[in-house]
Amino acid sequence: QINNLFMPQQKITRAPNIATNQPASSSNLSSKSNDLTEVGEILNMNNGYGFIKKPPYNLFFSHRAVNGVDFNDLNVGDKVKYKIAKNNEGQDMASDVELNP
């Protein structure tokens, strides 16, 4: 039984990402957005970030994701176009946010 203490341990791997059926790793997460542009309404804004209403949840966006208009010129209720990207934790967030005329 003492000899078992010195046996090499098995390599532990993470569970696969169910959505993509690929092994889970930070290299599978992308900050790049998809090509599909969506339209939504700004739900709230606060100190350089905000949320876009997208049922069944609200989509986070940062002031850095805003294009063509200053973040401070956006208002709650504004209609915006955006693309969905993934943050470093693999959660959906809005990118390429623009006012929707």
C-alpha positions as CSV (number, residue, x, y, z in Angstrom):
1,Q,0.0,0.0,0.0
2,I,2.9,2.3,0.6
3,N,4.1,1.8,-3.0
4,N,0.8,3.3,-4.2
5,L,1.8,6.6,-2.7
6,F,4.5,7.0,-5.2
7,M,2.6,6.1,-8.3
8,P,2.2,8.8,-10.9
9,Q,-1.1,10.6,-10.7
10,Q,-3.4,10.7,-13.7
11,K,-3.7,13.9,-15.6
12,I,-6.9,15.7,-14.7
13,T,-8.8,17.3,-17.7
14,R,-11.7,19.7,-17.7
15,A,-15.2,18.6,-18.8
16,P,-15.9,19.4,-22.5
17,N,-17.8,22.5,-23.4
18,I,-21.3,21.2,-24.0
19,A,-22.2,23.9,-26.5
20,T,-19.2,23.3,-28.8
21,N,-18.5,19.7,-27.8
22,Q,-14.8,20.7,-27.5
23,P,-12.5,20.4,-24.4
24,A,-12.9,23.3,-22.0
25,S,-10.0,25.7,-22.1
26,S,-9.5,29.5,-22.2
27,S,-8.2,29.1,-25.8
28,N,-11.7,28.2,-26.9
29,L,-13.1,31.5,-25.6
30,S,-13.1,34.3,-28.1
31,S,-13.5,38.0,-27.8
32,K,-14.3,38.2,-31.5
33,S,-17.9,38.7,-32.4
34,N,-20.1,36.7,-34.7
35,D,-21.2,38.3,-38.0
36,L,-24.9,38.4,-37.0
37,T,-26.1,42.0,-36.2
38,E,-28.9,42.2,-33.7
39,V,-31.1,45.1,-32.6
40,G,-32.1,45.9,-29.0
41,E,-32.9,48.6,-26.5
42,I,-30.6,50.0,-23.8
43,L,-32.0,48.9,-20.5
44,N,-29.6,50.8,-18.2
45,M,-26.3,52.6,-18.1
46,N,-23.8,53.3,-15.3
47,N,-20.1,54.6,-15.2
48,G,-18.8,53.3,-18.6
49,Y,-21.0,50.2,-19.0
50,G,-24.6,49.3,-19.6
51,F,-27.0,46.5,-20.5
52,I,-29.1,45.9,-23.6
53,K,-32.4,44.2,-23.2
54,K,-32.2,40.7,-24.8
55,P,-34.7,38.2,-23.4
56,P,-34.3,36.0,-21.5
57,Y,-31.4,38.0,-20.0
58,N,-29.7,41.3,-20.3
59,L,-26.5,41.7,-22.4
60,F,-23.6,43.6,-20.9
61,F,-21.6,46.2,-23.0
62,S,-18.7,48.4,-22.2
63,H,-18.0,52.0,-23.3
64,R,-15.1,50.4,-25.4
65,A,-17.7,48.4,-27.5
66,V,-19.5,51.6,-28.7
67,N,-18.9,52.8,-32.2
68,G,-19.9,55.9,-34.1
69,V,-21.2,57.8,-31.0
70,D,-19.8,58.8,-27.6
71,F,-20.9,56.5,-24.8
72,N,-22.1,59.5,-22.8
73,D,-24.5,60.4,-25.7
74,L,-26.4,57.1,-25.3
75,N,-29.5,57.0,-23.2
76,V,-31.7,54.4,-21.6
77,G,-34.4,53.4,-24.2
78,D,-32.2,54.1,-27.2
79,K,-32.4,51.4,-30.0
80,V,-29.0,50.0,-30.8
81,K,-27.4,47.6,-33.3
82,Y,-24.8,45.2,-31.9
83,K,-23.0,41.9,-32.3
84,I,-22.7,39.2,-29.7
85,A,-19.2,38.3,-28.5
86,K,-17.8,36.3,-25.6
87,N,-15.9,37.7,-22.7
88,N,-12.9,35.9,-21.1
89,E,-15.2,33.7,-19.0
90,G,-17.2,32.7,-22.1
91,Q,-20.2,34.8,-21.3
92,D,-22.1,36.6,-24.0
93,M,-21.6,40.4,-24.2
94,A,-22.4,43.0,-26.8
95,S,-19.7,44.4,-29.2
96,D,-19.8,46.9,-32.1
97,V,-22.7,48.7,-30.4
98,E,-24.1,51.5,-32.6
99,L,-27.2,53.7,-32.5
100,N,-29.9,52.1,-34.7
101,P,-31.4,55.0,-36.8
